[in-house]
Amino acid sequence: MSKSAPAARVAAKAADDSISIKEITGEDISFESLLDESFKGVKSFEGSVVEGTVVGVDDEFVTLDVGLKSEGRIPLREFGIAGQPAEIKIGDKVEVFIERMENKDGEAGLSREKARREESWIVLERQHKANERVSGTIFGRVKGGFTVDLGGAVAFLPGSQVDIRPVRDVGPLMGQPQPFLILKMDRARGNIVVSRRAVLEESRAEARSELVSNLKEGQELQGVVKNITDYGAFIDLGGVDGLLHVTDISWKRINHPSEVLTVGQTLNVKIIRFNEESQRISLGIKQLDADPWEGVASRFTSGEKYKGRVTNIADYGAFIELEDGIEGLIHVSEMSWTKKNIHPGKILATSQEVEVMVLDVDMNKRRISLGLKQCGENPWVQFAKNHKVGDTLEGEIRNITEFGLFVGIGDQIDGMVHMSDLSWTESGEEVIKKYAKGQTITVKVLEIDGEKERVSLGVKQLGENPGGGAVESSSASGIAKGSVVTCTVSAVTSGGIEVTVGEDSRGFIKKGDLSRERSEQRPDRFAVGEKVDAKVIKVDRSGKLDLSIKAREIDEDKAAMAEYGSSDSGASLGDILGAALRSKTVKAEEAGEAPKKAKKSKKDEEEGGAE
């Protein structure tokens, strides 16, 4: 308190009570001298900080005596720390700011907040210059951030400076003393900007260096999910980040890390790889649990059936969960006996329970190949059991292609009528135009191959061959497999040429069998009525012949090589024939059969001698 305060109170009391100063003090002192003493060296009390004594406390105000003519009142809330109730009692000494000597109510105008602010500004300016941390309390929320009490001075905390990571709930930080770093101060405007994030980053840098020095593979740590991407999640280990790849989150199949992780989640992880040079840390969660693949080969045997759940469907197949963390793949080719070009999603649905057969277990690649169709009966084998070659059936034309008709001969399977088996007299390309999809026709079973899932059908075999009766077997006409026959081209198609052999046998030469040279494998280089030599490579029970010009050419080359030299020498047929001709000439000369050489001229002899 100011030294002049007692004199001021004496003068004020004397003036109010209309009594002499001598009666109060017992001394003969003039009023003028007391006033001079009170204000000696003081220009004005207003705007200064003085010490006052608490003389009264109620629910709203605190009354203080600061040595002026009258006492002053300050709202009780100004004596409390932001967010906490005030603790003040009668007799306490506190510093207050004098705003006015006397307000309209005759009281001294006082402020505790301004006194604390003045005190705090001096201290904060010194700490800001020294780049020291300050202590404060977040007590309010404003646009773009929060308000912080720095021991009387109010500062602004931007939302981006609250924490290193975005904070969704600031509730736990409110009303709690926190360390801050002053970023900016402007006393003229009363503006202070602070940061809590800067303090945390300094602490993280210290913790990071200590943490990295102690990291090692196999170590288990606790971390917080910092960010989630398509390929994994970044985990904050307390100053250093590690990558948790999606394949290391769980032994189960996970399509995206967000299915099991959330930003801000705390979890336990294991260091599976650590590069000291780049400081890259690879983390895993599934490694904390036992590997479910141990002993899989003994639990899942090839050829056995098991039940599982569809976890994922792709274009190439469906994944089936057999056990917790154990999945197998049903390839699209193993889903149906008859539906070959269909998306797996049209056969199975996610989460569906299915029965599958284990086809193969590869422990090295951790793959289990499964089959769905193997759990049902093969319709091709069943057809072979119930039908035989020569049976007559009715079926609907399900598809028409450039080489024949596909006819439905059961609920699930189709048989094929090759265009060469449509008519005895007409060309396949002409007669196939007479058929339409959805039409019902009668066919004859020509061949059944259950293993290759193929049934060959014929239409022309239902009637007699105009050229000489129904042909049941080409062998009856003296044609055997492996023989070379002369054929007549009867039709030219994009897939090959149709030919006739003799009077009653018909055959087909595929495009790839038209020549040994790929450039000559063109059906359009043949004409109807042209004769060609070809080798019989197949004779079926219906009398149909499969022939090959290519096979005949290969056989001829082999025969020539066998006669004139070994085929293992690597020489071409032309080289071998050339060598054979030269050998034949030498033998003829030795026998005296070689033609006589012309007599050399004198000039030739001279040139030969010069050589």
C-alpha positions as CSV (number, residue, x, y, z in Angstrom):
1,M,0.0,0.0,0.0
2,S,1.2,3.6,-0.7
3,K,2.9,5.3,2.3
4,S,0.6,8.3,1.9
5,A,-2.6,6.2,2.4
6,P,-2.9,6.8,6.2
7,A,-2.7,10.6,5.8
8,A,-5.3,10.5,3.1
9,R,-7.7,8.5,5.2
10,V,-7.3,10.9,8.1
11,A,-8.0,13.9,5.9
12,A,-11.0,12.2,4.4
13,K,-12.5,11.2,7.8
14,A,-12.1,14.7,9.1
15,A,-13.8,16.1,6.2
16,D,-16.8,13.7,6.4
17,D,-17.3,14.0,10.2
18,S,-16.7,17.7,10.3
19,I,-14.2,17.4,13.1
20,S,-10.7,18.7,13.5
21,I,-7.7,16.7,12.6
22,K,-6.3,17.4,16.0
23,E,-9.2,15.5,17.5
24,I,-8.4,12.5,15.4
25,T,-4.6,12.4,15.6
26,G,-3.9,14.4,18.7
27,E,-1.6,16.6,16.7
28,D,-2.0,20.1,15.5
29,I,-1.7,19.4,11.8
30,S,-3.3,21.3,9.1
31,F,-5.6,19.7,6.5
32,E,-3.5,21.2,3.7
33,S,-0.3,19.6,5.0
34,L,-2.0,16.2,5.2
35,L,-3.1,16.4,1.6
36,D,0.3,17.5,0.4
37,E,1.8,14.5,2.2
38,S,-0.8,12.1,0.7
39,F,-0.1,13.1,-2.9
40,K,3.6,13.9,-2.5
41,G,5.4,12.4,-5.6
42,V,2.2,11.0,-7.0
43,K,0.8,12.5,-10.2
44,S,-2.5,10.5,-10.1
45,F,-3.7,7.3,-8.4
46,E,-5.8,6.4,-11.5
47,G,-4.1,3.9,-13.8
48,S,-1.8,2.5,-11.1
49,V,-1.7,-0.8,-9.2
50,V,-1.9,-0.6,-5.4
51,E,-2.3,-3.1,-2.6
52,G,-5.7,-3.4,-1.0
53,T,-7.2,-5.2,2.0
54,V,-10.3,-7.3,1.7
55,V,-12.9,-5.9,4.2
56,G,-16.0,-7.7,2.9
57,V,-17.0,-10.7,0.8
58,D,-20.5,-11.6,-0.4
59,D,-22.0,-13.7,-3.2
60,E,-21.2,-11.2,-5.9
61,F,-18.7,-8.7,-4.8
62,V,-15.5,-8.3,-2.8
63,T,-15.1,-5.0,-0.9
64,L,-11.5,-3.6,-0.6
65,D,-9.9,-0.7,1.3
66,V,-7.1,0.8,-0.8
67,G,-6.5,3.8,1.4
68,L,-8.7,6.2,-0.6
69,K,-11.6,8.3,0.6
70,S,-14.0,5.5,-0.1
71,E,-13.7,1.7,-0.4
72,G,-14.2,0.0,-3.7
73,R,-16.0,-3.2,-4.9
74,I,-14.8,-5.8,-7.4
75,P,-16.9,-8.6,-8.8
76,L,-16.1,-11.9,-7.1
77,R,-15.5,-13.7,-10.4
78,E,-12.4,-11.6,-11.0
79,F,-10.6,-13.3,-8.1
80,G,-11.0,-16.8,-9.4
81,I,-8.8,-18.6,-11.9
82,A,-10.5,-19.2,-15.2
83,G,-12.8,-22.2,-14.9
84,Q,-12.5,-22.4,-11.0
85,P,-14.3,-20.7,-8.1
86,A,-12.7,-17.8,-6.3
87,E,-10.9,-18.4,-3.0
88,I,-10.8,-15.0,-1.1
89,K,-11.5,-14.1,2.5
90,I,-11.6,-11.0,4.7
91,G,-8.1,-9.7,5.6
92,D,-6.4,-11.0,2.4
93,K,-4.0,-8.6,0.7
94,V,-4.4,-8.3,-3.1
95,E,-3.1,-6.1,-5.8
96,V,-5.8,-4.1,-7.6
97,F,-5.9,-1.6,-10.5
98,I,-7.4,1.9,-9.8
99,E,-9.6,2.8,-12.7
100,R,-11.2,5.9,-11.0
101,M,-10.7,7.6,-7.7
102,E,-14.5,7.8,-7.3
103,N,-17.3,6.6,-9.6
104,K,-20.9,7.8,-9.8
105,D,-21.8,5.8,-6.6
106,G,-19.0,7.5,-4.6
107,E,-16.9,4.3,-4.6
108,A,-13.4,3.8,-5.8
109,G,-13.4,2.2,-9.3
110,L,-11.2,-1.0,-8.9
111,S,-10.3,-4.0,-11.0
112,R,-8.6,-7.2,-10.1
113,E,-8.4,-8.5,-13.7
114,K,-6.5,-5.4,-14.9
115,A,-4.1,-5.6,-12.0
116,R,-3.4,-9.2,-12.8
117,R,-3.1,-8.4,-16.5
118,E,-0.5,-5.7,-15.8
119,E,1.5,-8.1,-13.7
120,S,1.2,-10.9,-16.2
121,W,2.2,-8.8,-19.2
122,I,5.5,-7.9,-17.6
123,V,6.3,-11.5,-16.8
124,L,5.0,-12.8,-20.2
125,E,7.0,-10.4,-22.2
126,R,10.2,-11.5,-20.4
127,Q,9.3,-15.2,-21.0
128,H,8.5,-14.5,-24.7
129,K,11.8,-12.9,-25.3
130,A,13.6,-15.9,-23.6
131,N,11.4,-18.3,-25.7
132,E,10.3,-20.0,-22.4
133,R,7.2,-22.0,-21.9
134,V,4.3,-20.4,-20.0
135,S,1.5,-22.0,-18.0
136,G,-2.1,-21.4,-18.8
137,T,-5.6,-22.7,-18.7
138,I,-8.1,-23.1,-21.6
139,F,-11.4,-21.7,-20.3
140,G,-13.4,-20.7,-23.3
141,R,-14.2,-21.4,-27.0
142,V,-14.2,-18.6,-29.6
143,K,-14.4,-18.5,-33.4
144,G,-11.3,-20.3,-34.8
145,G,-9.9,-21.5,-31.5
146,F,-10.0,-21.1,-27.7
147,T,-9.2,-18.5,-25.0
148,V,-6.4,-19.2,-22.5
149,D,-5.8,-17.6,-19.1
150,L,-2.1,-16.9,-18.6
151,G,-2.2,-15.8,-15.0
152,G,-4.5,-12.8,-15.7
153,A,-3.7,-12.1,-19.3
154,V,-6.1,-13.6,-21.8
155,A,-4.5,-15.3,-24.9
156,F,-5.9,-16.8,-28.1
157,L,-5.2,-20.4,-28.9
158,P,-5.9,-21.3,-32.6
159,G,-7.6,-24.6,-33.3
160,S,-4.7,-25.8,-35.4
161,Q,-2.3,-25.2,-32.4
162,V,-4.1,-27.3,-29.9
163,D,-2.5,-30.7,-30.7
164,I,-0.3,-32.4,-33.2
165,R,-3.3,-34.4,-34.4
166,P,-6.8,-33.0,-34.9
167,V,-8.6,-33.1,-31.6
168,R,-12.3,-33.9,-31.8
169,D,-13.1,-33.4,-28.1
170,V,-11.3,-30.6,-26.2
171,G,-13.4,-31.2,-23.1
172,P,-10.7,-33.1,-21.2
173,L,-8.3,-30.1,-21.8
174,M,-10.6,-27.4,-20.5
175,G,-9.8,-26.0,-17.0
176,Q,-6.6,-28.0,-16.8
177,P,-3.2,-26.2,-16.4
178,Q,-1.3,-26.7,-19.7
179,P,2.2,-25.6,-20.9
180,F,2.1,-23.2,-23.9
181,L,4.6,-21.3,-26.1
182,I,3.9,-17.7,-26.9
183,L,3.9,-17.2,-30.7
184,K,3.0,-13.5,-30.8
185,M,2.5,-10.5,-28.4
186,D,1.1,-7.0,-29.1
187,R,0.7,-5.0,-25.9
188,A,-0.8,-2.0,-27.6
189,R,-3.6,-4.1,-28.9
190,G,-3.7,-6.5,-25.9
191,N,-3.2,-9.4,-28.3
192,I,-1.4,-12.7,-27.3
193,V,-1.3,-15.8,-29.5
194,V,-0.1,-19.1,-27.9
195,S,0.5,-22.7,-29.1
196,R,0.2,-26.0,-27.3
197,R,1.2,-27.9,-30.4
198,A,4.7,-26.3,-30.4
199,V,5.3,-27.6,-26.9
200,L,4.2,-31.1,-27.8
201,E,6.4,-31.2,-30.9
202,E,9.4,-30.3,-28.8
203,S,8.6,-33.1,-26.4
204,R,8.0,-35.5,-29.3
205,A,11.4,-34.6,-30.7
206,E,13.1,-35.5,-27.4
207,A,11.0,-38.7,-27.0
208,R,11.7,-39.7,-30.7
209,S,15.4,-39.7,-30.4
210,E,15.2,-41.8,-27.2
211,L,12.6,-44.1,-28.6
212,V,14.5,-44.8,-31.9
213,S,17.6,-45.6,-30.1
214,N,15.8,-48.4,-28.2
215,L,13.8,-49.9,-31.1
216,K,14.4,-53.4,-32.2
217,E,12.6,-56.0,-34.3
218,G,10.2,-58.2,-32.3
219,Q,9.5,-55.4,-29.8
220,E,5.9,-54.9,-28.7
221,L,4.7,-51.3,-28.3
222,Q,1.5,-49.3,-27.9
223,G,0.5,-46.7,-30.5
224,V,-2.2,-44.5,-31.8
225,V,-3.7,-44.6,-35.3
226,K,-2.6,-41.4,-36.9
227,N,-3.8,-41.8,-40.5
228,I,-5.5,-44.5,-42.6
229,T,-4.8,-45.1,-46.3
230,D,-5.9,-47.8,-48.9
231,Y,-2.7,-49.8,-48.2
232,G,-2.5,-49.5,-44.5
233,A,-2.4,-47.2,-41.5
234,F,0.3,-45.0,-39.9
235,I,0.8,-45.6,-36.2
236,D,2.2,-42.9,-33.8
237,L,4.5,-44.7,-31.4
238,G,5.1,-41.6,-29.4
239,G,7.3,-39.4,-31.5
240,V,8.0,-41.7,-34.4
241,D,5.5,-43.2,-37.0
242,G,5.4,-46.7,-38.2
243,L,3.5,-48.3,-41.1
244,L,0.9,-51.0,-40.4
245,H,0.3,-52.7,-43.8
246,V,-3.2,-54.0,-44.5
247,T,-1.8,-57.5,-44.9
248,D,-0.4,-57.3,-41.3
249,I,-3.5,-56.2,-39.6
250,S,-5.2,-59.6,-39.3
251,W,-4.9,-63.2,-40.5
252,K,-8.3,-62.7,-42.0
253,R,-8.8,-61.1,-45.4
254,I,-9.3,-57.3,-45.0
255,N,-10.3,-55.2,-48.1
256,H,-9.6,-51.8,-46.4
257,P,-8.0,-50.9,-43.1
258,S,-10.9,-48.7,-42.1
259,E,-12.9,-51.9,-41.7
260,V,-11.1,-52.6,-38.4
261,L,-9.2,-49.3,-37.5
262,T,-10.2,-45.7,-36.7
263,V,-8.2,-42.6,-36.4
264,G,-7.2,-41.9,-32.8
265,Q,-7.6,-45.6,-31.8
266,T,-5.0,-47.0,-29.3
267,L,-3.7,-50.4,-30.1
268,N,-0.8,-52.8,-29.4
269,V,1.6,-53.5,-32.3
270,K,4.7,-55.5,-33.0
271,I,7.8,-54.3,-34.8
272,I,8.3,-56.8,-37.6
273,R,11.0,-54.8,-39.6
274,F,13.2,-51.8,-38.7
275,N,15.7,-50.0,-40.9
276,E,18.1,-48.0,-38.8
277,E,19.4,-46.0,-41.8
278,S,16.0,-44.9,-43.2
279,Q,14.3,-45.3,-39.8
280,R,11.4,-47.0,-41.5
281,I,9.3,-49.1,-39.2
282,S,7.0,-51.9,-40.3
283,L,4.4,-52.9,-37.8
284,G,2.1,-55.8,-37.4
285,I,-0.9,-56.7,-35.3
286,K,-1.6,-60.2,-36.5
287,Q,1.9,-61.2,-35.4
288,L,0.8,-60.8,-31.8
289,D,-1.4,-63.9,-32.3
290,A,-0.5,-67.5,-33.2
291,D,-0.2,-68.3,-36.9
292,P,-3.4,-70.1,-37.9
293,W,-1.6,-71.7,-40.9
294,E,0.4,-73.9,-38.6
295,G,-0.8,-77.5,-39.1
296,V,-3.2,-76.6,-42.0
297,A,-2.0,-79.5,-44.1
298,S,-3.1,-81.9,-41.5
299,R,-6.5,-80.3,-40.9
300,F,-7.4,-80.0,-44.6
301,T,-6.8,-83.0,-46.8
302,S,-7.1,-83.0,-50.6
303,G,-10.2,-84.7,-51.8
304,E,-12.2,-84.0,-48.6
305,K,-15.2,-81.8,-48.4
306,Y,-15.6,-78.9,-45.9
307,K,-18.0,-76.2,-45.2
308,G,-17.0,-72.5,-45.4
309,R,-18.3,-68.9,-45.8
310,V,-17.9,-66.7,-48.9
311,T,-15.8,-63.7,-47.8
312,N,-15.0,-62.0,-51.1
313,I,-15.9,-62.4,-54.8
314,A,-13.6,-61.4,-57.6
315,D,-13.6,-61.8,-61.4
316,Y,-11.4,-64.8,-61.2
317,G,-13.1,-66.7,-58.4
318,A,-14.4,-66.6,-54.8
319,F,-12.6,-66.7,-51.4
320,I,-14.0,-69.1,-48.8
321,E,-13.2,-68.8,-45.1
322,L,-12.6,-72.4,-43.8
323,E,-11.4,-71.3,-40.3
324,D,-10.7,-68.1,-38.5
325,G,-7.8,-66.7,-40.6
326,I,-7.8,-69.5,-43.1
327,E,-9.1,-68.9,-46.6
328,G,-9.1,-70.8,-49.8
329,L,-9.9,-69.9,-53.4
330,I,-12.5,-71.4,-55.7
331,H,-11.3,-70.6,-59.2
332,V,-14.0,-69.7,-61.7
333,S,-13.1,-72.8,-63.6
334,E,-13.9,-75.0,-60.6
335,M,-17.4,-73.5,-59.9
336,S,-19.6,-75.3,-62.4
337,W,-19.4,-78.3,-64.7
338,T,-21.3,-76.5,-67.5
339,K,-21.2,-72.7,-66.9
340,K,-17.8,-71.8,-68.2
341,N,-17.9,-68.1,-69.0
342,I,-19.9,-66.7,-66.1
343,H,-19.0,-64.3,-63.3
344,P,-18.6,-65.9,-59.9
345,G,-21.1,-63.4,-58.4
346,K,-23.9,-65.1,-60.4
347,I,-23.2,-68.4,-58.7
348,L,-22.2,-67.4,-55.2
349,A,-23.0,-64.5,-52.8
350,T,-20.9,-62.9,-50.1
351,S,-21.5,-64.4,-46.6
352,Q,-23.1,-67.5,-48.2
353,E,-22.4,-70.8,-46.5
354,V,-21.2,-73.4,-49.1
355,E,-19.7,-76.9,-49.2
356,V,-16.4,-77.1,-51.0
357,M,-13.8,-79.8,-51.8
358,V,-10.1,-79.2,-51.1
359,L,-8.2,-79.7,-54.4
360,D,-4.7,-78.7,-53.3
361,V,-2.8,-77.3,-50.2
362,D,0.4,-75.2,-50.8
363,M,2.0,-74.4,-47.5
364,N,4.9,-72.5,-49.1
365,K,2.5,-70.0,-50.8
366,R,-0.2,-70.4,-48.2
367,R,-2.8,-71.2,-50.7
368,I,-5.7,-73.6,-50.6
369,S,-7.3,-74.5,-53.9
370,L,-11.0,-75.4,-53.6
371,G,-13.7,-76.8,-55.9
372,L,-17.4,-76.2,-55.8
373,K,-18.5,-78.3,-58.8
374,Q,-16.7,-81.4,-57.3
375,C,-19.4,-81.4,-54.5
376,G,-22.0,-82.2,-57.1
377,E,-22.4,-85.0,-59.7
378,N,-20.6,-84.4,-63.1
379,P,-23.5,-84.2,-65.7
380,W,-21.1,-85.3,-68.5
381,V,-20.3,-88.5,-66.7
382,Q,-24.0,-89.0,-65.8
383,F,-24.9,-88.5,-69.5
384,A,-22.4,-91.1,-70.5
385,K,-23.9,-93.6,-68.1
386,N,-27.5,-93.1,-69.3
387,H,-26.8,-92.8,-73.1
388,K,-24.7,-94.6,-75.7
389,V,-23.5,-93.9,-79.2
390,G,-26.3,-94.2,-81.8
391,D,-29.1,-92.9,-79.5
392,T,-31.5,-90.5,-81.0
393,L,-32.4,-87.4,-79.0
394,E,-34.4,-84.2,-79.3
395,G,-33.0,-80.9,-78.2
396,E,-33.2,-77.2,-78.5
397,I,-30.6,-75.2,-80.5
398,R,-29.0,-73.0,-77.9
399,N,-26.3,-71.4,-80.0
400,I,-25.2,-71.2,-83.6
401,T,-21.5,-70.7,-84.4
402,E,-19.5,-70.6,-87.6
403,F,-18.5,-74.2,-87.2
404,G,-21.8,-75.8,-86.0
405,L,-24.8,-76.0,-83.7
406,F,-24.9,-76.4,-79.9
407,V,-28.0,-78.4,-78.9
408,G,-29.3,-78.8,-75.4
409,I,-29.4,-82.5,-74.6
410,G,-29.9,-82.2,-70.9
411,D,-30.7,-79.7,-68.1
412,Q,-27.1,-78.6,-68.0
413,I,-25.1,-79.9,-71.0
414,D,-25.0,-79.2,-74.7
415,G,-23.8,-81.4,-77.5
416,M,-22.3,-80.1,-80.8
417,V,-23.4,-80.8,-84.3
418,H,-20.5,-79.9,-86.6
419,M,-21.5,-78.3,-89.9
420,S,-20.1,-81.3,-91.7
421,D,-22.6,-83.5,-90.0
422,L,-25.7,-81.5,-91.0
423,S,-26.2,-82.9,-94.6
424,W,-24.8,-85.5,-96.9
425,T,-25.2,-83.4,-100.0
426,E,-25.2,-79.7,-99.1
427,S,-22.3,-77.7,-97.9
428,G,-22.2,-77.0,-94.2
429,E,-22.1,-73.2,-94.6
430,E,-25.3,-73.3,-96.7
431,V,-27.3,-75.8,-94.6
432,I,-26.5,-74.1,-91.3
433,K,-28.4,-71.0,-92.4
434,K,-31.6,-73.0,-92.4
435,Y,-31.5,-73.4,-88.6
436,A,-32.5,-70.8,-85.9
437,K,-31.7,-70.4,-82.2
438,G,-34.5,-71.9,-80.1
439,Q,-35.5,-74.4,-82.7
440,T,-36.1,-78.1,-81.6
441,I,-34.3,-80.7,-83.7
442,T,-33.6,-84.4,-83.7
443,V,-30.0,-85.5,-83.5
444,K,-28.0,-88.7,-83.2
445,V,-25.3,-89.3,-80.7
446,L,-22.0,-89.9,-82.5
447,E,-19.4,-89.7,-79.7
448,I,-19.4,-89.3,-75.9
449,D,-16.3,-88.2,-74.1
450,G,-17.0,-87.6,-70.4
451,E,-13.4,-86.7,-69.5
452,K,-13.2,-84.0,-72.1
453,E,-16.8,-82.9,-71.4
454,R,-17.8,-83.3,-75.0
455,V,-20.7,-85.0,-76.9
456,S,-20.7,-85.0,-80.7
457,L,-24.0,-85.1,-82.5
458,G,-25.1,-85.5,-86.0
459,V,-28.2,-84.8,-88.1
460,K,-27.3,-86.3,-91.5
461,Q,-26.6,-89.7,-89.8
462,L,-30.4,-90.0,-89.1
463,G,-30.8,-90.8,-92.8
464,E,-29.1,-92.8,-95.5
465,N,-26.1,-91.6,-97.5
466,P,-27.4,-91.0,-101.0
467,G,-24.1,-92.1,-102.4
468,G,-24.4,-95.6,-100.9
469,G,-26.4,-96.1,-97.7
470,A,-25.7,-95.1,-94.2
471,V,-22.1,-95.2,-93.3
472,E,-21.5,-96.5,-89.8
473,S,-17.7,-96.8,-90.1
474,S,-15.1,-95.5,-92.5
475,S,-13.1,-98.6,-91.9
476,A,-15.8,-100.4,-94.0
477,S,-14.6,-98.5,-97.0
478,G,-11.0,-99.5,-96.4
479,I,-9.9,-96.2,-94.9
480,A,-7.8,-96.7,-91.7
481,K,-6.3,-94.2,-89.3
482,G,-2.7,-93.2,-90.3
483,S,-3.2,-93.8,-94.0
484,V,-2.7,-91.1,-96.7
485,V,-5.7,-90.6,-99.0
486,T,-6.6,-88.4,-101.9
487,C,-9.4,-86.0,-101.1
488,T,-11.6,-83.8,-103.2
489,V,-12.5,-80.4,-101.7
490,S,-16.3,-80.1,-101.3
491,A,-16.6,-76.9,-99.4
492,V,-14.3,-74.1,-98.1
493,T,-15.1,-72.5,-94.7
494,S,-13.3,-70.0,-92.5
495,G,-12.3,-72.9,-90.1
496,G,-11.0,-75.3,-92.7
497,I,-12.1,-77.3,-95.8
498,E,-14.6,-80.1,-96.1
499,V,-13.5,-83.0,-98.3
500,T,-14.8,-86.2,-99.7
501,V,-12.8,-89.4,-99.8
502,G,-13.9,-91.9,-102.4
503,E,-17.6,-92.1,-103.0
504,D,-19.1,-92.3,-99.6
505,S,-16.7,-90.9,-97.0
506,R,-16.6,-87.3,-95.9
507,G,-14.0,-85.6,-93.8
508,F,-12.7,-82.2,-92.6
509,I,-9.3,-80.6,-92.6
510,K,-8.9,-77.9,-89.9
511,K,-7.2,-74.6,-90.7
512,G,-4.2,-75.4,-88.6
513,D,-3.7,-78.7,-90.5
514,L,-3.7,-77.2,-94.1
515,S,0.0,-76.8,-94.2
516,R,3.2,-77.2,-92.2
517,E,4.0,-73.5,-93.0
518,R,1.9,-71.1,-91.0
519,S,1.7,-68.7,-93.9
520,E,0.0,-71.4,-96.0
521,Q,-2.7,-72.3,-93.5
522,R,-5.3,-70.4,-95.4
523,P,-8.5,-72.1,-96.5
524,D,-9.1,-69.6,-99.3
525,R,-6.1,-70.9,-101.2
526,F,-8.2,-74.1,-102.0
527,A,-11.0,-74.4,-104.4
528,V,-14.0,-76.7,-104.6
529,G,-13.2,-79.7,-106.7
530,E,-9.5,-79.4,-106.1
531,K,-7.8,-82.7,-105.1
532,V,-5.3,-82.9,-102.2
533,D,-3.5,-85.6,-100.4
534,A,-3.9,-85.8,-96.6
535,K,-3.3,-88.1,-93.7
536,V,-6.2,-89.7,-91.7
537,I,-5.6,-88.7,-88.1
538,K,-9.0,-89.8,-86.7
539,V,-11.8,-92.1,-87.6
540,D,-14.9,-91.9,-85.4
541,R,-17.8,-94.4,-85.2
542,S,-20.0,-92.1,-87.3
543,G,-17.8,-92.4,-90.4
544,K,-16.4,-88.9,-90.0
545,L,-12.8,-88.4,-90.9
546,D,-10.3,-85.9,-89.5
547,L,-7.5,-85.4,-91.9
548,S,-4.3,-83.3,-92.0
549,I,-2.1,-82.1,-94.9
550,K,0.4,-80.9,-92.3
551,A,0.8,-84.4,-90.8
552,R,1.4,-85.8,-94.3
553,E,4.1,-83.2,-95.0
554,I,5.9,-83.9,-91.7
555,D,5.9,-87.7,-92.4
556,E,7.4,-87.1,-95.9
557,D,10.2,-85.0,-94.5
558,K,11.0,-87.6,-91.9
559,A,11.1,-90.3,-94.5
560,A,13.5,-88.3,-96.7
561,M,15.7,-87.6,-93.7
562,A,15.8,-91.3,-92.8
563,E,16.8,-92.2,-96.4
564,Y,19.5,-89.5,-96.9
565,G,20.8,-88.6,-93.5
566,S,20.0,-88.3,-89.8
567,S,17.5,-85.8,-88.7
568,D,19.5,-85.2,-85.6
569,S,22.2,-83.3,-87.5
570,G,20.2,-80.1,-87.5
571,A,20.4,-79.9,-91.4
572,S,17.4,-78.9,-93.4
573,L,15.7,-81.2,-95.9
574,G,17.3,-79.2,-98.8
575,D,20.8,-79.7,-97.3
576,I,20.3,-83.4,-96.9
577,L,18.9,-83.8,-100.4
578,G,21.8,-81.7,-101.8
579,A,24.3,-83.9,-100.0
580,A,22.6,-87.0,-101.3
581,L,22.7,-85.8,-104.9
582,R,26.4,-85.0,-104.6
583,S,27.1,-88.5,-103.1
584,K,25.2,-90.1,-106.0
585,T,27.3,-88.2,-108.6
586,V,30.5,-89.3,-107.0
587,K,29.4,-93.0,-107.0
588,A,28.4,-92.6,-110.7
589,E,31.9,-91.2,-111.6
590,E,33.6,-94.1,-109.8
591,A,31.5,-96.5,-111.9
592,G,32.6,-94.8,-115.1
593,E,29.0,-93.5,-115.8
594,A,29.8,-89.8,-115.2
595,P,29.8,-87.5,-118.3
596,K,33.2,-86.6,-119.7
597,K,34.5,-83.2,-118.8
598,A,35.1,-80.8,-121.6
599,K,38.7,-80.3,-122.6
600,K,40.2,-77.2,-121.2
601,S,41.7,-74.6,-123.5
602,K,45.3,-73.7,-123.3
603,K,44.4,-70.4,-121.7
604,D,42.3,-72.2,-119.0
605,E,45.2,-74.6,-118.3
606,E,47.5,-71.6,-117.9
607,E,45.2,-69.9,-115.6
608,G,44.7,-73.1,-113.6
609,G,48.5,-73.5,-113.3
610,A,48.8,-69.9,-112.1
611,E,46.3,-70.7,-109.4
